Amino acid sequence: AIMDRLREECRVVLVARSRGQVDRLLALLREHDVPAMEWTTGTWAVTSKTKPPFYVLHGDLSAGFLAPDLRLAVLTEEELFSKGARHKPQAKSKAATFLSSLEDLNVGDYVVHVQHGIAKYRGLKRLSVQGFDSDYLILEFAGGDTLYVPLERLDQVQRYSGADGHAPRLERLGGTNWAKTTARVKKDIEEMAHELVDLYANRELVTRHAYGFDSTMYHEFEAAFEYEETEDQLKAIQDITHDMESSKPMDRLVCGDVGYGKTEVAMRASFKAVEANRQVAVLVPTTLLAHQHYDNFSERFAPFPARVALLSRFQSPKEAKAILKDVASGNVDVVIGTHRLIQKDVVFRDLGLVIIDEEQWFGVKHKERLKQLRTQVDVLTLTATPIPRTLQMAMASVRDLSIIETPPAGRLSIRTQVVRSNDTLIREAILRELGRGGQVYFVHNRVETMEKTGAWLHQLVPDARIVMAHGQMNAKPLEAVMLKFFRREADVLIASAIIQSGIDVPHANTIFVNRADMFGLAQLYQLRGRVGRSGDQAYAYFLVPDEGRLSDDAQKRLTAIQQFTELGAGFRIAAADMEIRGAGNLLGKQQSGHIAAIGLDLYMQMVEQAVQRLKGQVVEEEPDPTLRLNVSAFIPDDYVADPHQRLSWYKRLSSCTQVGDLALLHGEIQDRYGLAPDSVERLFEVMQVRLQAKALRLSTIELKVHSVVITLDAKSRVSSQAIHRMMDRYKKRVCFLSPLSFELQIPHQDWPSIFQELTVILQSLEGCDTNSTMPSYSSR
């Protein structure tokens, strides 16, 4: 906006220090539909009534200046990319949000080379090839074979994330095993994707009456919400409103940390459905949670003409029968219950919306029933930890996803500690919590030793009122215990993992998890989410045995949960959870085995591509041009000292998809480390040539002493018109070696001139006709 205002008042000239950055800035501005041109002598002679474009000039200037009399503003690229400037990030594929970065790669870690398979990372090494220096990634394969990966091919290397702490088998360089493995996995993924897409395709074919726009009563319901919505909450509500106002049934996953306001989002959707005279079923995994949701919904809907009912195993058969009758006749608008709601005897007059809270706690049969429902009604799934399949489908764009990552105002992150079991620490932490009027959860997952644990805690803290709850208790006594704790008639609740699914006790702000090493990551995360629901500082203690060594897997889980102490980490936890446990419990053991065989990143990529293919999108193999440019291009150690950071920069450079992205990175690296040395400038130029070569689907670009040889791929995007244009331009300097390759004489010997010439050649090949290949010329 500032730049636009500046352009209205005067001519704006951007000065770039290198020839390459001039091209990159022009590309960046054009990618954002901003008029821009290179400044040359006489450019300003042409006057126009329209706003002048941005001018980009190659030069060296220590600082920009404003000359109001001349109506001229001159800016350096450093000023354009200063820390205060806001850059539009490049659009990521959904998978990219989760793909592990190479930044935290350590020597000895496993990696996956997309073409050659699983290897060990042995570090970055600077090598001199034919007198030109560059950094290479060293990968060690089975039998000690070594592969040196050039920087421009870094996008073919991913960090290996397997399943269940599984140590993978290294591949042999040049062996056939990897190709067979990837082909097998691809085939199975295609089958799985086919099944999923069929389900979702059926949904696409079904249409229903679109819901109307928000009414006055809906706005009143909105206004009655006592908190201010967070930005993410508003975005999720907007997404759902958009889904409901379209004529296709909704199937949206709302992923938000515990207590981040997913319930309110669900209530808004429910209100919209009820207003249109359609019924809502809210499915929850436990009876206790059903009661809690019932209280919340009843309170929010009380001032409006809507009836909320609860179907629970705590009701007598007579009460349940009466509610079922009212549901069938349409006298109940919102019914809340456990899987009892999806049994065959539950009949709705006009079911419009099903809200599923924490789908992963439902069994396979229930999921099948939910699968059928999905093709008939709107489905909204709420979760704090997405399960692998949900996560995969969310990423593979078969299912819509809204993420609520902003914590409510005043919320503090939970202080998490993994500690050896220790009487003094436990006693002090309980006394501190009780001293501030709070309550404590003590999770102990072995029912047979729960009494013993209760006696031990009573000895430690004699004044505390202790109660116990576990899943083997009868329904009535269990609810009585939970209500007692909820009403603050008890101080410490010793419970099995039954409490992980969602009961909300705002005054409980300390939790202990005994033998935390025995729990899965998603479980630990859910348990920790039981505390910290109010503005008070909450504490979570994961107790591990004081003797003996933890298994590697348990160690990984506990490290992950400590790392993710910041608020809103549930989503990243899910990605880490997939990495550690594999996706076996949902995708079946076979898919879990595939993740172990080829690594999570490549697996995700294949799933995404399989779904795209099934949707009729053309998935072309990524072009991978070979460059032999005879130039020293690397990031020197004295410019970026940390090898992890250097690797991260190399990875980011090789992942750029547009020339404009390189301009942003060039601005960022100079902003962070100062003026870029020659070898870094050369690196950006090499990456720019590679991007242009990829866009044209060239096979190789090879520099010789006084010429360049360019070979086209069989699927090249170079049109015959572009070839004719190039021949007209270079005349006798061009010579065809074969129908797909030509040699062009270049009079220069220095790299800056060669790069400039090469850029012009590649730009001249950018034609408009994407399918025609080179005309057939006889070699001469």
C-alpha positions in Angstrom: 0.0 0.0 0.0 2.9 2.4 0.9 4.6 1.6 -2.4 1.3 2.2 -4.3 0.9 5.6 -2.7 4.5 6.4 -3.5 3.9 5.4 -7.2 0.9 7.8 -7.4 3.0 10.7 -6.3 6.3 10.1 -8.1 8.4 7.7 -10.2 9.8 4.9 -8.2 13.2 3.3 -9.1 14.4 0.2 -7.3 18.1 -0.4 -7.4 19.4 -4.0 -7.3 23.1 -4.8 -6.8 23.2 -7.7 -9.2 22.0 -8.4 -12.7 20.2 -11.5 -11.4 18.3 -9.6 -8.8 17.0 -7.2 -11.4 15.3 -10.1 -13.2 14.1 -11.6 -10.0 12.5 -8.3 -8.8 10.8 -7.8 -12.1 9.4 -11.4 -11.9 8.3 -10.8 -8.3 6.4 -7.6 -9.1 4.8 -9.2 -12.2 3.8 -12.3 -10.1 1.8 -9.9 -7.9 0.3 -8.1 -10.9 2.3 -5.0 -10.3 3.5 -3.1 -13.5 7.3 -3.1 -13.6 10.0 -2.6 -16.3 13.7 -2.3 -16.4 15.1 1.2 -16.5 17.1 2.1 -19.5 18.3 5.5 -20.9 15.3 7.3 -22.5 12.7 5.3 -20.6 11.1 8.4 -19.2 10.9 10.3 -22.5 7.5 8.6 -23.0 5.0 10.4 -20.8 1.6 8.9 -20.1 -1.5 9.9 -18.1 -1.6 6.5 -16.3 0.5 5.8 -13.2 4.1 4.9 -14.3 5.3 1.4 -13.5 8.0 0.6 -11.0 11.5 0.9 -12.7 14.2 -1.6 -11.7 17.8 -0.6 -12.3 21.1 -2.5 -11.9 23.5 -0.4 -9.7 25.3 0.0 -6.4 23.7 2.5 -3.9 24.4 2.7 -0.2 20.9 4.2 0.6 17.8 5.3 -1.2 16.5 8.9 -1.3 13.4 11.0 -2.1 13.6 14.0 -4.4 10.1 15.7 -4.2 11.1 18.5 -6.7 11.9 15.8 -9.3 9.0 13.7 -8.2 11.4 10.8 -7.9 11.9 8.1 -5.2 14.9 5.8 -5.3 15.0 2.7 -3.1 17.7 0.0 -2.6 16.7 -3.7 -2.5 17.7 -3.7 1.2 15.2 -1.0 1.9 12.5 -2.9 0.0 13.2 -6.1 1.9 13.9 -4.5 5.3 12.6 -6.4 8.4 9.6 -4.2 8.6 8.4 -5.1 5.1 5.6 -7.6 4.8 6.1 -10.2 2.2 3.4 -12.4 0.8 4.5 -16.0 1.5 4.4 -18.4 -1.4 1.3 -20.6 -1.4 2.2 -24.0 0.1 0.6 -27.3 -0.8 -1.3 -28.6 2.2 1.3 -31.3 2.6 4.0 -28.7 2.9 2.5 -27.5 6.1 3.5 -30.8 7.7 6.6 -31.9 5.8 9.5 -32.1 8.1 12.2 -29.6 7.3 15.8 -30.6 6.7 16.8 -27.8 9.1 17.1 -30.1 12.1 18.9 -32.8 10.2 22.0 -34.2 12.0 24.8 -36.3 10.7 23.8 -39.9 10.9 20.0 -39.2 10.5 18.1 -41.2 7.9 17.0 -39.5 4.7 15.0 -40.5 1.6 16.3 -39.7 -1.8 13.2 -39.7 -4.0 15.0 -41.6 -6.8 17.5 -43.8 -5.0 15.8 -44.6 -1.6 16.8 -44.5 2.0 20.3 -43.4 3.0 22.2 -41.9 5.9 23.0 -38.2 5.9 26.8 -37.7 6.3 27.0 -33.9 6.2 27.6 -31.0 3.8 30.9 -31.0 1.9 32.5 -28.4 -0.4 34.0 -30.0 -3.5 35.9 -28.5 -6.4 34.8 -30.0 -9.7 36.8 -28.9 -12.8 38.1 -25.9 -10.7 34.6 -24.7 -9.6 33.5 -24.9 -6.0 30.1 -25.9 -4.7 28.5 -27.6 -1.6 27.1 -31.1 -1.9 25.0 -33.2 0.5 26.7 -36.5 1.2 24.4 -39.5 1.4 25.7 -43.0 2.4 23.8 -46.0 1.0 24.1 -49.7 1.7 27.6 -51.2 1.3 29.2 -47.7 2.0 28.2 -46.3 -1.5 28.2 -42.5 -1.5 26.1 -40.1 -3.4 27.0 -36.4 -3.7 23.8 -34.4 -4.2 24.3 -31.0 -5.8 22.5 -28.1 -4.3 20.0 -27.6 -7.1 18.8 -31.2 -6.6 18.2 -30.8 -2.8 14.5 -30.9 -3.3 14.8 -34.6 -4.0 16.0 -35.3 -0.5 13.6 -35.5 2.5 14.1 -36.4 6.1 13.0 -40.0 6.8 10.1 -40.3 9.2 9.1 -43.9 9.7 6.8 -45.7 12.0 7.2 -46.9 15.6 10.8 -45.8 16.0 11.6 -48.2 13.2 15.2 -48.2 11.9 14.9 -48.5 8.1 17.1 -50.6 5.8 19.5 -48.7 3.6 19.0 -49.1 -0.1 21.8 -50.0 -2.6 22.8 -47.3 -5.1 21.7 -48.5 -8.5 19.7 -51.4 -7.1 16.1 -52.2 -8.4 14.6 -52.7 -4.9 13.6 -49.1 -4.3 11.8 -48.8 -7.7 9.8 -52.0 -6.8 9.0 -50.7 -3.3 7.7 -47.3 -4.5 5.7 -49.0 -7.3 4.1 -51.4 -4.7 3.3 -48.5 -2.3 1.9 -46.4 -5.2 -0.4 -49.2 -6.3 -1.8 -49.7 -2.7 -2.2 -45.9 -2.2 -4.1 -45.7 -5.5 -6.5 -48.4 -4.3 -7.0 -46.8 -0.9 -7.4 -43.4 -2.5 -10.0 -44.8 -4.9 -12.1 -46.1 -2.1 -11.9 -42.7 -0.3 -12.6 -40.7 -3.4 -15.6 -42.9 -4.3 -17.1 -42.0 -0.9 -16.4 -38.3 -1.4 -17.4 -38.4 -5.1 -20.8 -39.7 -4.0 -21.1 -36.7 -1.7 -20.2 -34.4 -4.6 -23.1 -35.8 -6.6 -25.6 -35.4 -3.8 -27.2 -31.9 -3.6 -29.5 -30.5 -0.9 -31.3 -27.2 -0.4 -28.7 -24.6 0.4 -29.2 -22.9 3.8 -30.2 -19.2 3.7 -28.0 -16.3 4.6 -27.6 -15.3 8.2 -30.8 -14.0 9.7 -31.5 -11.3 12.4 -32.0 -14.1 14.9 -28.7 -15.7 14.0 -27.0 -12.4 14.6 -28.7 -12.2 18.0 -27.4 -15.7 18.8 -23.9 -14.5 17.7 -24.1 -11.4 19.9 -25.1 -13.5 23.0 -21.6 -15.2 23.0 -20.0 -13.8 26.1 -16.4 -13.9 24.8 -14.7 -12.2 21.9 -14.1 -14.7 19.1 -10.5 -15.3 18.1 -9.5 -14.7 14.5 -9.3 -18.4 13.8 -12.7 -19.0 15.3 -14.2 -16.4 13.0 -12.5 -18.0 10.0 -13.8 -21.4 10.9 -17.3 -20.0 11.4 -17.0 -18.3 8.0 -15.9 -21.5 6.4 -18.8 -23.4 7.8 -21.3 -20.7 6.8 -20.0 -20.9 3.3 -20.3 -24.7 3.3 -23.9 -24.6 4.5 -24.9 -21.9 2.1 -23.7 -24.0 -0.9 -25.9 -26.9 -2.3 -23.3 -29.6 -1.5 -23.3 -31.4 1.8 -20.6 -30.2 4.2 -17.8 -32.5 5.5 -15.5 -30.2 7.4 -12.9 -31.1 10.0 -12.3 -28.4 12.7 -9.0 -28.9 14.4 -8.4 -26.8 17.4 -6.6 -27.2 20.7 -8.6 -28.1 23.8 -10.6 -25.1 25.0 -10.0 -23.0 21.9 -13.7 -22.6 21.2 -14.6 -25.4 18.8 -17.9 -26.0 20.7 -19.0 -22.4 19.9 -18.2 -23.0 16.3 -20.4 -26.1 16.4 -23.2 -24.2 18.1 -23.3 -21.6 15.4 -23.6 -24.3 12.7 -26.3 -26.0 14.8 -28.3 -22.8 15.1 -28.2 -22.3 11.4 -29.5 -25.8 10.8 -32.2 -25.5 13.5 -33.4 -22.2 12.0 -33.9 -23.9 8.7 -36.1 -26.5 10.5 -33.5 -29.3 10.3 -32.4 -31.4 13.2 -28.9 -31.7 14.7 -27.2 -34.7 16.2 -24.1 -34.1 18.4 -22.1 -37.3 18.8 -19.6 -37.5 21.7 -17.4 -40.4 22.8 -18.4 -40.5 26.5 -21.6 -40.0 28.5 -19.8 -37.5 30.8 -18.9 -35.4 27.8 -22.5 -35.7 26.5 -23.8 -34.2 29.8 -21.3 -31.4 29.6 -22.2 -30.5 26.0 -25.8 -30.7 27.0 -25.3 -28.1 29.7 -23.4 -25.8 27.4 -25.9 -26.1 24.5 -28.9 -25.7 26.8 -27.5 -22.6 28.2 -26.7 -21.0 24.8 -30.0 -22.0 23.2 -32.2 -21.1 26.2 -33.3 -17.6 25.0 -34.2 -19.0 21.6 -37.1 -21.2 20.3 -35.1 -24.5 20.1 -35.3 -27.6 22.2 -32.1 -29.4 23.2 -32.3 -33.0 24.5 -29.8 -35.5 25.9 -29.8 -39.3 25.2 -27.7 -41.0 27.8 -27.2 -44.4 29.4 -27.9 -42.7 32.7 -31.6 -42.3 31.7 -34.3 -44.8 32.4 -35.7 -46.8 29.4 -38.9 -44.8 29.8 -37.1 -41.4 29.6 -35.0 -42.6 26.6 -38.1 -43.8 24.8 -39.9 -40.4 25.3 -36.9 -38.6 23.8 -36.6 -40.9 20.8 -40.3 -40.3 20.1 -39.8 -36.5 20.2 -36.8 -36.8 17.9 -38.8 -38.8 15.4 -41.7 -36.4 15.5 -39.4 -33.4 15.2 -40.1 -31.9 18.6 -36.4 -32.1 19.5 -34.1 -29.8 17.5 -30.7 -30.7 18.9 -30.0 -34.1 20.4 -26.7 -34.9 22.2 -25.5 -38.4 23.0 -22.9 -41.1 22.5 -22.8 -43.7 19.7 -26.3 -44.6 21.0 -27.4 -41.9 18.5 -26.3 -43.8 15.4 -28.1 -47.0 16.2 -30.8 -48.2 13.9 -33.7 -47.5 16.2 -33.0 -43.7 16.3 -35.1 -42.1 13.7 -35.1 -38.4 12.8 -37.8 -36.4 11.2 -35.3 -34.3 9.2 -31.7 -34.7 10.2 -29.6 -31.9 8.7 -26.3 -31.8 10.6 -24.2 -34.3 12.5 -21.4 -33.0 14.7 -18.8 -35.5 15.7 -16.6 -34.7 18.7 -13.2 -36.6 18.7 -14.0 -39.2 16.1 -10.9 -41.3 16.9 -12.6 -42.7 20.1 -15.4 -44.3 18.1 -15.1 -48.0 17.0 -14.9 -49.3 13.5 -18.6 -50.2 13.2 -19.6 -46.7 14.3 -17.2 -45.3 11.8 -18.9 -47.3 9.0 -22.2 -45.9 10.0 -20.7 -42.4 10.1 -19.3 -43.0 6.6 -22.8 -43.7 5.3 -24.1 -40.6 7.0 -21.5 -38.5 5.3 -23.0 -39.0 1.9 -26.5 -37.9 3.2 -26.1 -35.0 5.6 -23.8 -32.2 6.6 -21.0 -33.5 8.9 -18.8 -31.3 11.1 -16.0 -33.2 12.9 -14.2 -31.5 15.9 -10.9 -32.7 17.1 -8.0 -31.6 19.2 -5.6 -34.2 17.8 -6.4 -35.2 14.2 -5.9 -38.9 13.7 -3.6 -40.0 10.9 -6.3 -40.8 8.3 -8.2 -37.6 9.0 -5.0 -35.7 8.8 -4.0 -37.3 5.5 -7.4 -36.7 3.9 -7.4 -33.1 5.2 -4.0 -32.7 3.5 -4.9 -34.5 0.4 -7.7 -32.0 -0.2 -10.5 -34.6 -0.1 -11.8 -33.1 3.1 -12.1 -29.4 4.1 -10.1 -28.3 7.1 -10.3 -25.3 9.5 -7.6 -24.9 12.1 -8.1 -22.9 15.3 -4.6 -22.1 16.5 -5.2 -18.8 18.3 -5.6 -19.2 22.1 -8.5 -17.3 23.8 -7.4 -14.0 25.4 -5.6 -14.4 28.7 -4.8 -18.2 28.2 -1.4 -19.3 29.4 0.5 -22.3 28.0 0.7 -25.3 30.3 4.0 -25.8 32.1 5.0 -29.3 31.3 7.7 -31.4 33.0 8.8 -35.0 32.5 10.1 -36.1 35.9 11.2 -39.2 37.7 8.5 -40.2 40.2 9.3 -38.4 43.5 7.2 -38.1 46.7 8.4 -34.6 47.7 7.7 -33.1 44.3 4.2 -34.6 44.1 3.3 -33.5 47.6 4.5 -29.9 47.1 2.8 -29.6 43.7 -0.6 -30.9 45.2 -0.3 -28.5 48.2 0.5 -25.6 45.9 -2.6 -26.2 43.8 -4.9 -26.7 46.8 -3.4 -23.6 48.4 -4.7 -21.5 45.5 -8.1 -23.0 45.7 -7.6 -25.4 42.8 -8.1 -29.1 42.1 -5.7 -31.9 40.9 -6.0 -34.8 38.5 -3.9 -37.9 39.1 -4.0 -40.2 36.2 -3.2 -43.8 37.0 -4.2 -46.3 34.3 -4.1 -49.6 36.2 -7.5 -50.2 37.9 -6.1 -53.0 40.0 -3.6 -50.8 41.8 -5.7 -47.7 42.0 -6.7 -48.3 45.6 -3.1 -48.6 46.6 -2.2 -45.4 44.8 -5.1 -43.7 46.6 -3.7 -44.8 50.0 -0.2 -43.6 49.1 -1.5 -40.1 48.0 -3.6 -39.9 51.2 -0.4 -40.5 53.2 1.4 -37.8 51.2 -1.4 -35.2 51.6 -3.7 -36.3 54.5 -5.9 -33.2 54.3 -6.9 -33.6 50.6 -10.3 -35.0 49.8 -9.5 -37.8 47.3 -12.0 -39.6 45.0 -11.5 -42.3 42.3 -13.0 -42.9 38.8 -12.4 -45.5 36.1 -14.1 -47.1 33.2 -15.0 -50.4 34.9 -17.3 -48.6 37.4 -21.0 -48.8 36.9 -22.5 -45.7 35.2 -24.3 -44.2 38.1 -21.5 -44.3 40.7 -19.0 -43.1 38.0 -21.2 -40.1 37.2 -21.6 -39.4 40.9 -17.8 -39.2 41.5 -17.3 -37.0 38.4 -20.1 -34.6 39.5 -18.6 -34.5 43.0 -15.3 -33.4 41.5 -17.0 -31.0 39.1 -18.8 -29.3 42.0 -15.6 -28.9 43.9 -16.6 -31.4 46.7 -13.3 -33.2 46.2 -9.7 -32.0 45.8 -7.9 -34.8 44.0 -9.4 -37.1 41.4 -7.5 -40.3 40.8 -8.7 -41.5 37.4 -7.9 -43.8 34.5 -7.4 -42.4 31.0 -11.3 -42.1 30.9 -10.8 -38.4 31.6 -8.9 -37.8 28.4 -12.0 -37.3 26.2 -13.2 -33.9 27.1 -14.7 -33.3 30.5 -14.2 -29.6 31.5 -13.3 -28.8 35.1 -12.1 -25.1 35.1 -10.7 -25.2 38.6 -8.5 -28.3 38.0 -5.1 -26.8 37.0 -2.5 -29.4 37.9 -2.3 -32.9 36.4 0.0 -35.8 37.1 0.2 -38.7 34.7 1.7 -41.8 36.3 3.9 -44.0 34.1 3.6 -41.4 31.2 5.9 -43.6 29.2 3.1 -46.1 28.7 0.8 -43.6 27.0 0.6 -42.7 23.3 1.4 -39.1 22.3 -2.2 -38.3 21.3 -3.3 -39.6 24.7 -0.7 -37.5 26.6 -1.7 -34.5 24.7 -5.4 -35.0 25.4 -4.7 -35.6 29.1 -2.6 -32.5 29.4 -5.5 -30.6 27.8 -7.7 -31.3 30.9 -6.0 -28.5 32.7 -5.4 -24.9 31.8 -9.0 -24.2 30.8 -9.1 -20.9 32.7 -6.8 -17.9 32.9 -4.7 -19.5 35.7 -1.2 -21.0 35.1 -1.6 -24.8 34.8 1.0 -27.5 35.4 1.4 -31.0 33.9 3.8 -33.5 35.4 4.5 -36.6 33.4 5.9 -39.2 35.8 8.3 -41.8 34.6 9.7 -44.7 36.8 12.8 -43.7 38.8 14.7 -46.9 37.7 15.3 -48.5 34.4 15.7 -47.0 30.9 12.8 -45.8 28.8 12.2 -47.3 25.4 13.4 -45.2 22.5 9.7 -44.7 21.4 8.6 -43.5 24.9 11.6 -41.2 25.0 10.6 -39.7 21.6 6.9 -39.3 22.7 7.9 -37.5 26.0 10.4 -35.3 24.2 7.8 -34.3 21.6 5.2 -33.3 24.2 7.8 -31.2 26.1 8.7 -29.5 22.8 5.1 -28.7 22.1 4.3 -26.8 25.2 3.3 -23.7 23.4 -0.4 -23.1 22.9 -2.1 -24.5 19.8 0.4 -27.3 19.2 -2.1 -30.1 18.7 -1.8 -30.0 15.0 2.0 -30.4 15.0 1.6 -33.1 17.7 -0.5 -35.0 15.3 2.2 -34.9 12.6 4.8 -36.0 15.2 2.4 -38.7 16.4 2.1 -40.1 12.9 5.8 -40.1 12.6 6.3 -42.1 15.8 3.3 -44.5 15.9 2.7 -44.8 12.2 -0.7 -44.7 10.9 -1.5 -48.4 11.6 -4.5 -48.0 13.8 -6.4 -46.2 11.1 -5.0 -47.0 7.7 -4.5 -50.6 8.7 -1.2 -52.3 9.2 -0.4 -52.4 5.5 -0.4 -48.6 5.1 1.7 -48.3 8.3 4.2 -50.7 6.7 4.3 -48.5 3.7 5.2 -45.4 5.8 8.0 -47.4 7.3 9.2 -48.5 3.9 9.4 -45.1 2.1 9.1 -42.5 4.9 6.3 -40.2 5.8 7.1 -37.3 3.5 7.2 -39.3 0.3 4.1 -41.3 1.4 2.2 -38.1 1.9 3.3 -36.8 -1.5 2.1 -40.0 -3.2 -1.3 -39.8 -1.4 -1.7 -36.2 -2.5 -0.9 -37.1 -6.1 -3.1 -40.2 -6.1 -6.1 -38.2 -5.0 -5.4 -35.5 -7.6 -5.2 -38.2 -10.4 -8.5 -39.6 -9.3 -10.1 -36.2 -9.4 -9.1 -36.0 -13.0 -6.2 -33.6 -12.5 -3.1 -34.2 -14.6 -0.2 -35.0 -12.3 3.0 -34.5 -14.3 6.3 -35.8 -13.1 8.3 -32.9 -11.8 11.0 -32.0 -14.4 14.5 -32.3 -13.1 17.0 -30.6 -15.4 20.7 -31.3 -15.2 22.8 -28.1 -15.1 26.6 -28.1 -16.0 27.3 -24.4 -15.6 31.0 -24.3 -14.5 30.6 -21.7 -11.8 31.4 -21.6 -8.1 28.1 -21.2 -6.3 27.7 -21.8 -2.6 27.1 -20.1 0.8 30.5 -19.6 2.4 31.1 -20.6 6.1 32.1 -17.1 7.0 28.8 -15.7 5.7 26.5 -18.3 7.4 28.5 -20.1 10.0 25.9 -22.6 11.3 25.8 -25.7 9.0 22.1 -26.4 10.0 21.2 -22.8 8.8 23.2 -23.3 5.6 21.4 -26.5 4.9 18.1 -24.8 5.6 18.9 -22.0 3.1 19.9 -24.5 0.5 16.6 -26.4 1.0 14.6 -23.2 0.8 16.3 -22.2 -2.4 15.8 -25.5 -4.0 12.1 -25.5 -3.0 11.3 -22.2 -4.7 8.7 -22.5 -7.4 8.9 -19.0 -9.0 11.7 -16.6 -9.8 9.9 -14.0 -7.5 10.4 -16.4 -4.5 14.1 -16.1 -5.1 13.9 -12.3 -5.0 12.2 -12.6 -1.5 14.9 -15.0 -0.3 17.7 -12.8 -1.6 16.2 -9.9 0.3 15.9 -12.0 3.4 19.4 -13.4 3.4 20.9 -10.0 2.9 18.7 -8.5 5.6 19.9 -11.2 8.0 23.6 -11.7 7.1 24.6 -8.5 5.2 25.7 -8.0 1.7 25.8 -11.3 -0.3 29.3 -12.3 -1.4 29.9 -13.3 -5.1 29.5 -17.1 -4.5 26.0 -16.5 -3.0 25.0 -14.2 -5.9 26.2 -17.0 -8.2 24.1 -19.5 -6.3 20.9 -17.4 -6.7 21.7 -17.1 -10.4 22.2 -20.9 -10.8 18.8 -21.4 -9.0 17.2 -18.9 -11.3 18.5 -20.7 -14.4 17.2 -24.0 -12.9 13.7 -22.5 -12.4 13.6 -21.3 -16.0 14.8 -24.7 -17.2 12.1 -26.5 -15.1 9.4 -24.2 -16.4 10.4 -25.0 -20.0 10.9 -28.7 -19.2 14.5 -28.7 -20.4 16.6 -31.8 -19.9 20.1 -30.3 -19.7 21.9 -27.0 -20.0 25.7 -27.5 -20.5 28.2 -24.7 -20.8 31.2 -25.4 -23.1 34.2 -23.1 -23.9 32.4 -20.7 -26.3 28.9 -22.1 -26.4 25.9 -23.6 -24.5 24.2 -26.9 -25.4 20.5 -27.0 -24.5 18.6 -30.3 -24.6 14.8 -30.4 -24.4 12.8 -33.0 -22.6 10.4 -35.1 -24.7 7.5 -33.3 -23.0 9.1 -29.9 -23.4 7.0 -26.8 -23.2 9.0 -25.0 -25.8 6.8 -24.1 -28.8 7.8 -24.2 -32.4 7.1 -20.4 -32.6 9.6 -19.8 -29.8 12.2 -21.9 -31.7 11.6 -19.9 -34.9 11.9 -16.7 -32.9 15.2 -17.8 -31.4 16.5 -18.8 -34.9 15.6 -15.4 -36.3 17.4 -13.7 -33.4 20.6 -15.8 -33.3 20.8 -16.8 -37.0 24.2 -18.5 -37.6 25.1 -18.7 -34.0 22.6 -21.6 -33.4 23.2 -25.1 -34.6 20.8 -28.1 -34.1 22.5 -31.3 -32.9 19.4 -33.4 -32.9 15.6 -32.9 -33.0 15.7 -32.1 -29.3 19.0 -30.3 -28.8 20.9 -27.3 -30.1 24.2 -25.5 -29.5 24.4 -21.7 -29.4 27.7 -19.8 -29.7 28.4 -17.4 -26.8 31.2 -14.9 -27.3 31.7 -14.3 -23.6 34.0 -16.0 -21.1 33.0 -14.3 -17.8 30.1 -15.7 -15.8 28.1 -12.4 -15.3 27.9 -11.9 -19.1 27.2 -15.6 -19.7 24.4 -15.5 -17.1 22.9 -12.5 -18.8 23.0 -14.1 -22.2 21.6 -17.4 -20.8 18.7 -15.5 -19.2 17.9 -13.9 -22.6 18.0 -17.2 -24.4 15.7 -18.9 -21.9 13.3 -16.0 -22.0 13.2 -16.2 -25.8 12.2 -19.9 -25.5 9.2 -19.1 -23.3 6.5 -19.6 -25.9 2.7 -19.7 -25.4 1.9 -23.0 -27.0 2.5 -25.5 -24.3 2.1 -28.8 -26.2 4.0 -28.4 -29.4 7.6 -29.5 -29.3 10.5 -28.5 -31.5 10.1 -28.7 -35.2 12.3 -31.4 -36.7 15.4 -29.9 -38.1 18.1 -32.1 -39.6 21.4 -32.0 -37.6 24.0 -30.0 -39.3 
